[in-house]
Amino acid sequence: MNETHEILAAIQAPDSTAADFAALPLPGSYRAVTVHKDETRMFDGLPTREKDPRRSLHLDEVPVPELGPGEALVAVMASSVNYNSVWTSLFEPLPTFAFLERYGRLSPLARRHDLPYHVIGSDLAGVVLRTGPGVVAWRPGDEVVAHCLSVELESADGHDDTMLDPEQRIWGFETNFGGLAEIALVKSNQLMPKPAHLSWEEAAAPGLVNSTAYRQLVSRNGAGMKQGDNVLIWGASGGLGSYATQFALAGGATPVCVVSSPEKAEICRRMGAEAIIDRRGEDYRFWRNEHEQDPREWKRFGARIRELTGGEDVDIVFEHPGRETFGASVYVTRKGGTVVTCASTSGFVHEYDNRYLWMSLKRIIGSHFANYREAWEANRLVDKGRIHPTLSRTYPLDQTGQAAYDVHRNLHQGKVGVLCLAPAEGLGVRDEEKRAAHLDAIQLFRTAEAPGPRAGRGSAPARAVEHAGNV
């Protein structure tokens, strides 16, 4: 498409102005990664592990959506895969078209989202192309990243914490026109400045997981971590846990990192963590069978934690695997401590022994993504070089299915990126001096990546590792 080529040329030109971008013609259509409404039953009867995102994710040519008030169209240079995109591709726990149908009933403008295809993806780094009526903070040509909170804010409930808005949704999961595409539609209050020292694919990687980890661990809406806390982090080298590990280290806490291999343990050491548990190597089995947990394993796990902390229990548990680990998490938390949970990648139905909760005055806090302020603060820390991307590998847009498969089967470290309009990796860096000062940290997950598929190769390693929350 000539219009797309013109957009890319303007982005790559060093002297393009806001007026140049505003004058660019918009294409009538763009390439986007989608799931199809008529395929939602394609995996019926298969266990979750056998469902393959490479079958359900399509690269389609779709029309550019109408731009509404308070919205922006963004040329997407790069995106990344989050676990919500994996859920979407597996049609679990239910097909996302139910979300789109519900949103479509809200208003005539929201009706645009209720389509027989769903453009997915909840991260982006790119350039603003157009803004709708009422947008004053952003203009064409601005280089941006987007967080994934979509809110209407017509109810009083959302004005203390926008995550409590009754019409709160996750963009690209509960809305259409997401970031795994060449163009995305976002609300202008999703936009944040792109860190100038990062490439497009590096800048796209932190968004969802970085903001989620910030609220869950640092914010007063989450665990309110303080200096000196011991923090148990499940999946500490994964897409979410790798940011929790960084926040713990940057905030003066002690992360106790739970991983599933020596390679992932080494990643945590290179981030600066010292207390590390290889749950596979030490053979923790928290369930005797499908229906019965093993408290003896909780006790063994708690004793191992105290060996690493000098005899102390953990103040905070950073939970996201869910069913497999939740009983252990509640047990090992110190008296008066906090289990803060988001997601449930090993199962949504959690079981724990409530005696260890109520009699020890522990708290369980539910945490979901982040409000705009929290997302902005999390992005600001990336921009200041305090928190770094954990990108390990990148695929082209037409191999997004493989990227989602990697995350589904836990074949990755950190985050898996996707190039959208960007023709190659490494583009988009504007501040080379700042980059040079942080290059080792920026590329830590790249240099630690074990041999396996990389962009353009697309074949999965022969040996798949069973996931449990990217642990």
Secondary structure, 3 states (H helix, E strand, C coil): CHHHHHHHHHHHCCCCCHHHHHHCCCCCEEEEEEEEHHHCCCCCCCCHHHCCHHHHCEEEEEECCCCCCCEEEEEEEEEEECHHHHHHHHCCCCCCHHHHHHHHCCCCCHHHHCCCEEECCCCEEEEEEEECCCCCCCCCCCEEEECCEECCCCCHHHCCCHHHCCCCEECCCCCCCCCCECEEEEEHHHEEECCCCCCHHHHHCCHHHHHHHHHHHHCCCCCCCCCCCEEEEECCCCCCHHHHHHHHHHCCCEEEEEECCHHHHHHHHHHCCCEEEECCCCCCCCECCCCCECHHHHHHHHHHHHHHHCCCCEEEEEECCCCCCHHHHHHHEEEEEEEEECCCCCCCCCCCCCHHHHCCCCEEEECCCCCHHHHHHHHHHHHCCCCCCCEEEEEEHHHHHHHHHHHHCCCCCCEEEEECCCCCCCCCCCCHHHHHHHHHHHCHHHHHCCCCCCCCCCCCCCCCCCCCCCC
